[in-house]
Amino acid sequence: MIRWVLTIFIALVVFSSLLPWLEKLGIGRLPGDVRFTLFGRKVFLPFASTVLMSMLVVLIARLLR
């Protein structure tokens, strides 16, 4: 289970760093993505986009196998 938590954490970090480029494609504004302000800081939790990107990576990995 710890491996899945680590994988999701790394995916969130990578996704957050690529967010400006991906927003031009429409990813990052899906219905399951959460944005809010907490103590003056903007917080973004891309749940739906992370699931979508994970599914794409799995599909590409299976096709390459």
Secondary structure, DSSP 4 states (H G I P E B T S, - for coil): -HHHHHHHHHHHHHHHHHHHHHHTTTTT-STTEEEEEETTEEEEEEHHHHHHHHHHHHHHHHHH-
